Amino acid sequence: MKVSDILRLKGNVLYTITPEDSLADAAQVMAERDIGSLVVMSHGRVVGILTFREVIQAAVKNGGTFEGVSVYRAMDAGPLICTLETEMDEVRRMMLDRHARYLPVIDRQELQGVISFYDVAKAVVDNQKFENQMLKAYIRDWPEEDSKNTEPNLP
């Protein structure tokens, strides 16, 4: 399974923000849309990612407030990224190694979407469920063996 398979099922709604936007505006968008991340874009390029983790860390550093804090000061400027062709096993390894919950998906230097740890987990569970159903159907349709052919050949 590849990242493109997940995006096809998930859809391609993208939420982005600029580095110049305020952290308060970013947090409001995330809360209103019930999303855990915003891709930070500048001049058509991905320059970072902002997740609730960065929002909380920035608020703590700023005395519990967002006042005067820009997205630029809070964002992760070096997010992990993947492509449409990245295999799911590689995505899981990347996410686990870096404790990343969100990965921007880039194709030909263009943002295609974002996949979350939830999306990956759901894809794995759905894939296992499908394989389970196929195995059960296969076992249910197993051809009956001829009892004459199962006995040893004796003279």
For each residue, the residues with C-beta under 8 A, 3 or more apart:
1: 5 6 87 88 123 127
2: 5 6 84 85 86 87 88
3: 6 7 82 83 84 85 86 88 91 105 115
4: 7 8 84 85
5: 1 2 8 9 88 123
6: 1 2 3 9 10 88 115 119 120 123
7: 3 4 10 11 12 84 105 112 113 115
8: 4 5
9: 5 6 123
10: 6 7 113 115 119
11: 7
12: 7 112 113
13:
14: 39 111 113 114
15: 29 33 35 37 38 39
16: 38 39 40 41 111
17: 21 25 26 29 38 39 40 41 50 71
18: 21 40 41 42 71
19: 40 42 47 48 70 71 72 75
20: 70 71 72
21: 17 18 25 26 70 71
22: 25 26 66 69 70 71
23: 26 27 55 58 59 66 69 70 71 73 74
24: 27 28 66 67 69
25: 17 21 22 28 29
26: 17 21 22 23 29 30 38 50 55 71 74
27: 23 24 30 31 55 66
28: 24 25 31 32
29: 15 17 25 26 32 33 35 38
30: 26 27 33 34 35 36 37 38 52 55
31: 27 28 34
32: 28 29
33: 15 29 30
34: 30 31
35: 15 29 30 38
36: 30 51 52 101 102 116
37: 15 30 49 50 51 52 101 102 114 116
38: 15 16 17 26 29 30 35 49 50 71
39: 14 15 16 17 46 48 49 104 111 114
40: 16 17 18 19 46 47 48 49 50 71 72 75
41: 16 17 18 44 45 46 47 111
42: 18 19 45 47
43:
44: 41 110
45: 41 42 109
46: 39 40 41 49 79 81 104 106 111
47: 19 40 41 42 75 77
48: 19 39 40 71 72 75 76 77 78 79
49: 37 38 39 40 46 54 75 76 79 102 104 114
50: 17 26 37 38 40 54 55 71 74 75 76
51: 36 37 54 55 76 101 102
52: 30 36 37 55 56
53: 56 57 101
54: 49 50 51 57 58 74 75 76
55: 23 26 27 30 50 51 52 58 59 66 74
56: 52 53 59 60
57: 53 54 60 61 74
58: 23 54 55 61 62 66 69 73 74
59: 23 55 56 62 64 65 66 69
60: 56 57 64
61: 57 58
62: 58 59 65 66 67 68 69
63:
64: 59 60
65: 59 62 69
66: 22 23 24 27 55 58 59 62 69
67: 24 62
68: 62
69: 22 23 24 58 59 62 65 66 73 74
70: 19 20 21 22 23 73 74
71: 17 18 19 20 21 22 23 26 38 40 48 50 74 75
72: 19 20 40 48 75
73: 23 58 69 70
74: 23 26 50 54 55 57 58 69 70 71
75: 19 40 47 48 49 50 54 71 72
76: 48 49 50 51 54 79
77: 47 48
78: 48
79: 46 48 49 76 100 102 103 104
80: 94 95 98 100 103
81: 46 103 104 105 106
82: 3 86 90 91 94 103 104 105 106 115
83: 3 86 105 106 107
84: 2 3 4 7 105 107 112
85: 2 3 4
86: 2 3 82 83 90 91
87: 1 2 90 91
88: 1 2 3 5 6 91 92 120 123 124
89: 92 93
90: 82 86 87 93 94
91: 3 82 86 87 88 94 95 103 115 120
92: 88 89 95 96 120 124
93: 89 90 96 97
94: 80 82 90 91 97 98 100 103
95: 80 91 92 98 99 100 101 103 117 120
96: 92 93 99
97: 93 94
98: 80 94 95
99: 95 96
100: 79 80 94 95 103 117
101: 36 37 51 53 95 116 117
102: 36 37 49 51 79 114 115 116 117
103: 79 80 81 82 91 94 95 100 114 115 116
104: 39 46 49 79 81 82 111 113 114
105: 3 7 81 82 83 84 111 112 113 114 115
106: 46 81 82 83 109 110 111 112
107: 83 84 110 112
108:
109: 45 106
110: 44 106 107
111: 14 16 39 41 46 104 105 106
112: 7 12 84 105 106 107
113: 7 10 12 14 104 105
114: 14 37 39 49 102 103 104 105
115: 3 6 7 10 82 91 102 103 105 119 120
116: 36 37 101 102 103 119 120
117: 95 100 101 102 120 121
118: 121 122
119: 6 10 115 116 122 123
120: 6 88 91 92 95 115 116 117 123 124
121: 117 118 124 125
122: 118 119 125 126
123: 1 5 6 9 88 119 120 126 127
124: 88 92 120 121 127 128
125: 121 122 128 129
126: 122 123 129 130
127: 1 123 124 130 131
128: 124 125 131 132
129: 125 126 132 133
130: 126 127 133 134
131: 127 128 134 135
132: 128 129 135 136
133: 129 130 136 137
134: 130 131 137 138
135: 131 132 138 139
136: 132 133 139 140
137: 133 134 140 141
138: 134 135 141 142
139: 135 136 142
140: 136 137
141: 137 138
142: 138 139
143:
144:
145: 149 150
146: 149 150
147: 150 151
148: 151
149: 145 146
150: 145 146 147
151: 147 148 154
152:
153:
154: 151
155:
